[in-house]
Amino acid sequence: MKNAKARRGLQAAVASLFAVLASVAHADWGGLNMHEGVTILSRKIYGLHMTIFWWCVAIGVVVFGVMIYSLVKFRKSQGAQADTTLVHSTKVEIIWTIIPIGILVLMAVPTAKTLIEIEDMGNVGLNIKVTGYQWKWEYEYLGQNVSFFSTLKRDSNLARQLGSGVDPKTVPNYLLDVDNPLVVPAGTKIRFLLTAQDVIHAWWVPAFGMKKDAIPGYINEIWVQVDADKLGTYRGQCAELCGQDHGFMPIVVEVKSPAEYDAWLRAKQAEQKLAGVAPNATSAIASAAPAAVIQQ
Ligand SMILES: [Cu+2]
């Protein structure tokens, strides 16, 4: 009776496992994993993630393999007797302490290497100051006399308002488009200096593998170098709950070839000179946060 019940339970469990596997088979397997991204660092972070993942898989196979083998081989129905004399073994305890410590030390080596590369701000080709505001971003190309605000595109902004009569489904890239995208060259190491004018924001573009807080009175740094062949548009969002319109300050980055970027920069410089935009006129942060420091 008991056996029949257990068998039915096992059959049901196996059936549901197959149902889950069948549904996963229809899904895109790539969507289950972290994305590789388009920058040097994002690929390194992805590589580290996969290395540690496969180590964990190997550990899981060994541990569960031994466990399942023991459960099957030494089951009571096969006449196995529990060993009640073994209550403590110093040798075993030393072994199962040393092995995990060794594994953690081995994992720390590639991790520390990647972390050091993330913090390496040397050989930078372009510096861009990013300032978060409620609820927009300001980009200042340091030393290039170019700065501008980047806010949610008008059609998205209209569609998000109740009673606007605009159906969000008709708006392309709803809530993910801006009026002035950030433009950067591919293949150049770009340092972003992040700060904020009012509350804490966070600048995050998933394809770049980088996310960091933009804090009033502080300057945080990240660097990004997009692969030369990965031209295109990349999107992100503020990743810090910064207020009621937190969801309405997207980030759009257009990655251009160096020649296209130079042409864009020259056009922007001419346009801003004509409009009388002083190079540092928009640096409200300079007066708002005189004690700005580099956060280590
Ligand atoms: Cu924000």
Residues whose N, C-alpha, C, O or C-beta is under 5 A from the ligand:
A	BS01	CU	I200 H201 A202 C238 E240 C242 H246
